[in-house]
Amino acid sequence: MRTICELPLRGAGGEPISFSRTIHSHGCASLPPARLEPSPLAYHRRFRAGRRAIDVTMRERKSRLIVESASLPSARAAAAIEGAIRRMFRFDADLSPFYARIGCDDQLAWVVCGAGRMLASPSVFEDVVKTICTTNCTWSATLRMTGALSERGGGAFPGAEELAGTPEAWYRDVAKMGYRGAYVREIARAVASGELDLDALSDGRRFDDAAVEAILLALPGIGQYGAAHVMQLLGRHRQLVLDSWTRPKYRRLAGKKQAKDSTIRRAFARYGEYAGLAFWLYLTRDWLEE
């Protein structure tokens, strides 16, 4: 294996980044074209660099993220892959204010060892499409749809131009995406034409949370759940992801038979701009042994 780059597992504020917690941060992190290898722990993903597909392996070594491939790509491709991985792990985010807030919190103090980063995709477009593939369906259906999309991209996730030009019949008969196919195709066309710039939603100087939420809610196939989910991946952590999994998991952990959404939101309101992240971490602490 040839090393593409090595990145210190530290955030913008010097806070630690847990490799294991980040790649296990949410279910979509392991959807195609990504794959988790449990032992030794590694994260595999195929990237598209120009016309070439490059299989990349990421693992932790001495508090550094080691990015490798079977053959060394060109300098331009390597830079593109490093940039994508920086976005995925959100190296430019500073979670130290959140860590300072929860350092003495009985429920969340464990997070300061490096949890709290939601692994994103290389593009916001991919995050939006995958989020649509999780709505109103089983997880096996989500795996089928994202697997078909990745196969369409030659093993890497296809870009907006490719999906915009994909026939409706493919979405219906091959990916079996149902109503979602038309939504994905419409969004892909808007992105490919330049009408919609999803990557700009990451820029906190251009858009505040309210503006980003409004833009996401205007997309076909994105409702309150979808907007909150994508915003978490953008590092905008105020909104809680409330769905058919998070609601019952919260009730079980909190020992409540019932809990309205408003009640759940009040319980995490004290975390301010990190309310949604605090809620998610509260629910997923047991995903990994400490």
Backbone hydrogen bonds, N-H to C=O, Kabsch-Sander energy under -0.5 kcal/mol:
donor,donor_aa,acceptor,acceptor_aa,energy
2,R,69,S,-3.7
4,I,2,R,-0.5
4,I,67,V,-3.2
5,C,67,V,-1.2
7,L,65,L,-2.2
9,L,63,S,-2.3
10,R,8,P,-2.3
11,G,15,E,-3.2
12,A,93,A,-2.2
14,G,11,G,-1.9
17,I,9,L,-1.8
18,S,114,G,-2.6
19,F,17,I,-0.7
22,T,18,S,-2.0
23,I,19,F,-2.3
24,H,20,S,-1.0
25,S,22,T,-1.5
29,A,26,H,-1.4
30,S,27,G,-1.7
31,L,28,C,-1.5
34,A,31,L,-2.3
35,R,44,H,-2.4
37,E,42,A,-2.9
42,A,37,E,-2.2
43,Y,58,M,-2.7
44,H,35,R,-3.2
45,R,56,V,-2.3
46,R,33,P,-0.8
47,F,45,R,-0.5
47,F,54,I,-2.9
49,A,47,F,-0.6
49,A,52,R,-3.3
50,G,48,R,-0.5
52,R,49,A,-1.8
54,I,47,F,-3.0
56,V,45,R,-2.8
57,T,68,E,-2.8
58,M,43,Y,-2.6
59,R,66,I,-1.8
61,R,64,R,-2.5
64,R,61,R,-0.6
65,L,7,L,-3.6
66,I,59,R,-3.2
66,I,64,R,-0.7
67,V,5,C,-2.5
67,V,65,L,-0.6
68,E,57,T,-2.8
68,E,66,I,-0.5
69,S,2,R,-2.3
70,A,55,D,-0.5
78,A,74,S,-2.9
79,A,75,A,-2.1
80,A,76,R,-1.9
81,I,77,A,-2.4
82,E,78,A,-2.6
83,G,79,A,-2.3
84,A,80,A,-2.1
85,I,81,I,-2.4
86,R,82,E,-2.4
87,R,83,G,-1.7
88,M,84,A,-2.4
89,F,85,I,-2.5
90,R,86,R,-0.7
91,F,86,R,-1.8
93,A,90,R,-1.7
95,L,93,A,-0.7
99,Y,95,L,-2.5
100,A,96,S,-2.4
101,R,97,P,-1.5
102,I,98,F,-1.7
103,G,99,Y,-0.9
105,D,102,I,-2.0
106,D,104,C,-0.5
109,A,105,D,-2.2
111,V,108,L,-2.0
112,V,109,A,-1.2
113,C,110,W,-1.2
114,G,111,V,-2.0
115,A,111,V,-2.0
118,M,116,G,-0.6
119,L,22,T,-0.7
119,L,117,R,-0.7
120,A,88,M,-2.2
127,D,123,S,-1.5
128,V,124,V,-2.6
129,V,125,F,-2.5
130,K,126,E,-2.6
131,T,127,D,-2.0
132,I,128,V,-2.2
133,C,129,V,-1.6
134,T,131,T,-1.6
135,T,132,I,-1.2
137,C,134,T,-0.6
142,T,138,T,-1.7
143,L,139,W,-2.5
144,R,140,S,-2.0
145,M,141,A,-2.6
146,T,142,T,-2.6
147,G,143,L,-2.1
148,A,144,R,-2.2
149,L,145,M,-2.2
150,S,146,T,-2.1
151,E,147,G,-2.2
152,R,148,A,-2.1
153,G,149,L,-1.3
154,G,151,E,-1.7
155,G,150,S,-2.9
156,A,153,G,-1.0
157,F,46,R,-0.5
163,L,159,G,-2.1
164,A,160,A,-2.5
165,G,161,E,-1.4
166,T,163,L,-0.8
170,W,167,P,-0.8
171,Y,167,P,-1.2
172,R,168,E,-2.0
173,D,169,A,-3.5
174,V,169,A,-0.6
174,V,170,W,-1.9
175,A,170,W,-2.2
176,K,170,W,-0.5
177,M,171,Y,-2.7
180,R,177,M,-1.7
181,G,178,G,-1.2
183,Y,179,Y,-1.1
184,V,180,R,-2.9
185,R,181,G,-2.4
186,E,182,A,-2.1
187,I,183,Y,-2.4
188,A,184,V,-2.7
189,R,185,R,-2.2
190,A,186,E,-1.9
191,V,187,I,-2.4
192,A,188,A,-2.9
193,S,189,R,-2.0
194,G,190,A,-0.5
194,G,191,V,-1.0
195,E,190,A,-1.1
196,L,190,A,-2.0
198,L,196,L,-0.7
200,A,197,D,-0.5
201,L,198,L,-1.9
202,S,199,D,-1.5
203,D,200,A,-1.8
204,G,202,S,-1.0
206,R,203,D,-0.9
207,F,203,D,-2.0
212,V,208,D,-2.2
213,E,209,D,-2.7
214,A,210,A,-2.0
215,I,211,A,-2.2
216,L,212,V,-2.6
217,L,213,E,-2.7
218,A,214,A,-1.1
219,L,216,L,-1.6
222,I,219,L,-1.6
223,G,221,G,-0.6
227,A,223,G,-2.8
228,A,224,Q,-2.2
229,H,225,Y,-2.4
230,V,226,G,-2.6
231,M,227,A,-2.4
232,Q,228,A,-1.7
233,L,229,H,-1.5
234,L,230,V,-1.2
235,G,232,Q,-1.4
236,R,231,M,-3.0
237,H,235,G,-0.8
242,L,240,L,-0.9
243,D,241,V,-0.6
247,R,243,D,-2.1
249,K,245,W,-1.7
250,Y,246,T,-2.5
251,R,247,R,-2.3
252,R,248,P,-2.3
253,L,249,K,-2.4
254,A,250,Y,-2.8
255,G,251,R,-0.8
255,G,252,R,-0.6
256,K,251,R,-2.5
264,I,260,K,-2.2
265,R,261,D,-2.5
266,R,262,S,-1.9
267,A,263,T,-1.8
268,F,264,I,-1.0
268,F,265,R,-0.7
269,A,265,R,-0.6
269,A,266,R,-0.8
271,Y,268,F,-1.7
272,G,269,A,-2.0
274,Y,271,Y,-2.3
275,A,272,G,-2.0
276,G,237,H,-2.1
277,L,237,H,-1.2
278,A,274,Y,-2.9
279,F,275,A,-2.3
280,W,276,G,-2.1
281,L,277,L,-2.6
282,Y,278,A,-2.2
283,L,279,F,-1.7
284,T,280,W,-1.6
285,R,281,L,-0.8
287,W,284,T,-2.0
288,L,285,R,-1.0
